[in-house]
Amino acid sequence: MMRLSLLGTGTPRPSIERQCTANLVQIGDVNIMVDAGRGAVAQLVNLGHDPVDIDYIFITHHHFDHIGNLGDLIMAAWNNGRDRPVHIFGPDGTADIIDHLFAIYRRDIEFRLLEERVLGSPIPDIRDLLQVTHIVAGDGYQGDGWSVVAGQVEHGHGLGLSHEEWPCFGYRIMAGDKVLTISGDTIDCDGVRALAAGADLLLQCCYLAEAEIDGREKRLLSDVVLASAKQASRIARAAGVGKMVLTHLAPKSDAMLQAALEEACDGFTGEVVLGADLMVIDV
Ligand SMILES: [Zn+2]
């Protein structure tokens, strides 16, 4: 069984109700984070978890609302006693980001190493515990009784970016006979449809309801950058998923949230849920 905890269901715009993108996937006693946007550490603690227990971190892409809390997550885990490896997977450039975070925290890291040495309980260097692996679409990771496959998705490439310049992934997570797909940030595309094919649960980004698209900018966003609720419905239908949870929701009125839900349900026979921060869903 897998358990998905939504730590952040919002957008880059700071919000009390919805933190930036971060998700916890638990498979047995293995703890996997998928993205670590603003609020990730506080929300983990809100649900009774400890950053020290995070074993794997999968990054979908490098927008700041997906990685803004990465440094805090790593340092909080170490500060709480993490002495085993933490495996980080992400697009090309992820190792560079980690190196920069270590540069930012260099004095803090050296302070803690010294402090624990003086106290007589030396700790491993966090810089040695992090194991960063760059992935490309189609790559997988095989855990003990579970696996993850990365797939390429379309998130702003229509603005004129190649997939080499701007790598963006969704992830298909499998454990036993269950499949959980995390779309990442994407519009409706072959990549997300393939990742979600037959999934028990699809966590699908959905920024706007079609009903709130009232101009060129929002139209472009929905066509090129982030799926609308109508697109989410198309993805769910094409992929034949059992259940879909919407996330990455732009701030909107209750009426527009309802419109998003109705659009996403339209023509899709499975269950659709509007995601909310701290929602926990068993797969
Ligand atoms: Zn993004």
Residues whose N, C-alpha, C, O or C-beta is under 5 A from the ligand:
A	BS01	ZN	H63 D185
